[in-house]
Amino acid sequence: MARSSLQVIRTWMALISLALSLLVAGMGPALAAGPNAVQAQFDVEVYSQRGQAFGCGLSFLAGWLNADQQVLAATGTLNYFAIDPSGAGSTLKVGATLNNQPQSVSFAWIDASSDTTKSFSPLLPREPGSFSAFFAKPDINGVARLMAAANSGFTLGLTFVASPLDETAKLPAAPREVVRRLNNCISEMTARRAKP
């Protein structure tokens, strides 16, 4: 692997660890509420080229206490891309910590409303520590899935390399302002695709 790729991966993992540490430090109310109480933050990702959006995403940073009283934290994005009129697809990327120690994630998924990302194909080669996947066919449910996750919340599932059991958490709906910004991004992207 090229040195620059290793630097990017190390920087990404350091940023994840820092962000998750800050989240865990602020988890007092969630930890006091007991297992499965989730503290979450959301933001909108806009992917553009030449000032025009071709992708929108919902990023999340979440922390919770599992049934074994371990502190879990995860960060990731669920994205929808419409690069050209003939193709559209979705991606998922997740990194996580357990008791403030970075973990290698072997599989991750999101269940939003009646839709799931479990059928997404893992991206290869894998980045150390994180899990990335994409929907390999034209994704006709991508926008609906993304908006359902933002509007109604979603279940995040993680499988760590070092553990045979899944960890899951129910994340709440994103704040209205985040949902509004996500909807604006999708509207802009859709309008761009509709132009000849």
C-alpha positions in Angstrom: 0.0 0.0 0.0 1.4 3.4 -0.8 2.5 5.6 2.0 0.0 8.3 1.2 -2.8 5.7 1.5 -1.5 4.6 4.9 -1.4 8.2 6.0 -5.0 8.8 4.9 -6.2 5.7 6.7 -4.3 6.6 9.9 -5.6 10.1 9.8 -9.2 8.9 9.3 -8.9 6.4 12.2 -7.4 9.1 14.4 -10.3 11.5 13.6 -12.8 8.7 14.2 -11.2 7.9 17.6 -11.2 11.6 18.6 -14.8 12.2 17.5 -15.9 9.0 19.3 -14.0 9.9 22.4 -15.7 13.3 22.5 -19.1 11.7 22.0 -18.4 9.1 24.8 -17.3 11.9 27.1 -20.6 13.7 26.6 -22.7 10.5 27.0 -23.6 11.0 30.7 -27.4 11.1 30.2 -27.4 8.1 27.8 -25.2 6.1 30.1 -27.3 6.9 33.1 -30.4 5.7 31.2 -28.9 2.3 30.9 -28.4 -0.2 28.1 -29.6 0.6 24.6 -30.1 4.4 25.4 -28.5 6.1 22.4 -26.9 9.5 22.1 -26.6 10.5 18.5 -25.6 13.5 16.3 -26.4 13.8 12.6 -25.2 15.9 9.7 -25.7 16.1 5.9 -23.0 15.3 3.4 -23.2 17.0 0.0 -21.0 15.6 -2.8 -20.7 18.0 -5.7 -18.7 18.7 -8.8 -18.6 22.1 -10.5 -21.1 23.4 -8.0 -23.7 20.7 -8.8 -24.7 18.0 -6.3 -24.4 14.4 -7.5 -24.6 12.8 -4.0 -26.3 13.3 -0.7 -25.6 11.5 2.6 -26.7 11.3 6.2 -23.6 11.1 8.5 -24.0 10.0 12.1 -22.0 9.8 15.3 -23.6 7.6 18.0 -22.8 6.2 21.4 -24.6 3.7 23.6 -24.1 1.2 26.4 -24.7 -2.4 25.5 -26.1 -5.2 27.7 -22.6 -6.0 29.0 -22.2 -2.4 30.2 -19.6 -1.7 27.5 -19.5 1.7 25.8 -20.0 1.4 22.1 -19.6 4.3 19.6 -19.9 4.4 15.9 -19.6 6.9 13.1 -20.6 6.6 9.5 -22.5 7.7 6.5 -25.4 6.4 4.4 -25.1 8.0 1.0 -27.1 8.1 -2.3 -25.3 9.0 -5.5 -26.8 9.9 -8.9 -23.7 10.5 -11.0 -25.4 10.4 -14.3 -29.0 9.8 -15.6 -28.3 6.1 -16.3 -27.0 5.1 -12.8 -27.7 5.7 -9.2 -26.5 3.9 -6.2 -26.0 3.9 -2.4 -23.1 3.4 -0.1 -22.6 2.8 3.6 -19.4 3.3 5.6 -19.0 2.7 9.3 -16.2 2.7 11.9 -16.6 1.9 15.6 -15.0 1.8 19.0 -15.7 -0.5 22.0 -14.7 1.0 25.4 -12.9 3.8 23.6 -10.7 1.3 21.7 -11.0 1.2 17.8 -12.5 -2.0 16.6 -12.3 -3.8 13.2 -15.8 -3.9 11.8 -16.4 -7.0 9.6 -20.0 -6.1 8.7 -22.4 -3.3 9.3 -26.0 -2.5 8.2 -28.8 -0.1 8.6 -32.5 -1.0 8.9 -34.6 2.0 8.0 -38.4 1.6 7.9 -39.0 -1.5 5.9 -35.7 -1.3 4.0 -32.2 -2.6 4.8 -28.6 -2.3 3.6 -27.8 -6.0 4.5 -27.7 -6.9 0.7 -25.0 -4.2 0.0 -21.8 -5.6 -1.4 -18.6 -5.0 0.7 -16.1 -2.7 -1.0 -12.7 -4.3 -1.6 -9.9 -3.8 -0.7 -11.1 -3.1 2.8 -9.9 -0.2 4.8 -8.5 -1.3 8.1 -11.0 -0.8 11.0 -14.0 0.3 8.9 -16.7 -1.4 6.9 -17.7 0.0 3.5 -20.4 -1.4 1.2 -22.4 -0.4 -1.9 -25.6 -1.4 -3.6 -24.3 -3.0 -6.8 -27.5 -2.5 -9.0 -29.3 0.7 -9.8 -30.8 1.6 -6.4 -34.4 2.6 -6.9 -35.0 2.7 -3.1 -31.9 4.8 -2.3 -33.7 8.1 -1.8 -36.6 6.6 0.2 -34.2 4.7 2.4 -32.1 7.8 3.1 -35.1 9.9 3.9 -36.6 7.1 6.1 -33.4 6.9 8.1 -33.4 10.7 8.6 -37.1 11.1 9.3 -37.8 8.1 11.5 -34.4 7.0 12.7 -32.9 3.6 12.0 -31.3 0.5 13.6 -27.6 0.3 13.2 -26.0 -3.1 13.3 -22.3 -3.9 13.7 -20.3 -7.1 13.7 -16.7 -6.9 15.1 -14.0 -9.1 13.8 -13.1 -10.0 17.5 -16.7 -10.9 18.5 -19.2 -13.4 17.0 -22.2 -11.5 18.3 -23.9 -8.5 16.6 -24.3 -5.2 18.4 -27.3 -3.1 17.5 -28.7 0.3 18.5 -31.8 2.2 17.5 -30.8 5.7 16.5 -33.5 8.4 16.7 -34.7 10.6 13.9 -32.4 13.4 12.8 -33.2 16.9 13.9 -35.6 18.8 11.6 -32.9 21.1 10.3 -30.8 18.1 9.2 -33.8 16.5 7.5 -34.5 19.9 5.7 -30.9 20.2 4.5 -30.9 16.6 3.3 -34.2 17.1 1.4 -32.7 20.2 -0.2 -29.7 18.3 -1.4 -31.9 15.5 -2.8 -34.1 18.1 -4.6 -31.0 19.8 -6.1 -29.6 16.4 -7.2 -32.9 15.3 -8.7 -33.4 18.6 -10.6 -29.9 18.2 -12.0 -30.6 14.7 -13.2 -33.9 15.8 -14.8 -32.1 18.3 -17.1 -31.2 17.1 -20.6 
